[in-house]
């Protein structure tokens, strides 16, 4: 029996991913897999976080960190795209995909400090700091766990100036989400599926066209993002 929540998370996610990917046929299957991963992380976080620990200060309207690159897995892009196709009128999807691809091309080789100093915010964050794909946001976003919004903004400012940009955070929350993401990446690679990570903008745009993109990915095709 594993007592370390991070090690236990890795084992549980690896088992779930192997079984789920073996039978996955469409984006609904991928959504079910990600839902299971999110649940595992939350369970391990609840069991491993010491009583009385401060909760992360991240919340609705706080988008201070939405100017950093978001490494996103293929399956995360597929599930985020499915969410958008439910929320965005069909006639607007093609233009949205084009804007997201253009944003991805713009930030593809930028470092976090360059995006922060240039105030190049994630295209899914609106002016009020709300996220259009919050319910399906990537594990990289879910790992963010600042304990103080003011300290977070200060640290981001320091990072833009090439300073360390350190911030107090819930280290267990970050470790669990990072572990889950890397474990999923290994599971995808083991199935011969594209396990690369790209910014959430381009990864989501890749799958906005519909189920055919997911079918191609599950058949082993590489996504068209370099």
Secondary structure by P-SEA (a helix, b strand, c coil): ccccaaaaaaaaaaaaaaaaaaccccaaaaaaaaaaaaaaaaaaaaaccccccccccccccccccccccccccaaaaaaaaaaaaacccccaaaaaaaaaaaaaaacccccaaaaaaaccccccccccccccccccccccccccccccaaaaaaaaaaaaaccccccccaaaaaaaaaaaaaaaaaaaaaaccccccccaaaaaaaacccaaaaaaaaaccccccc
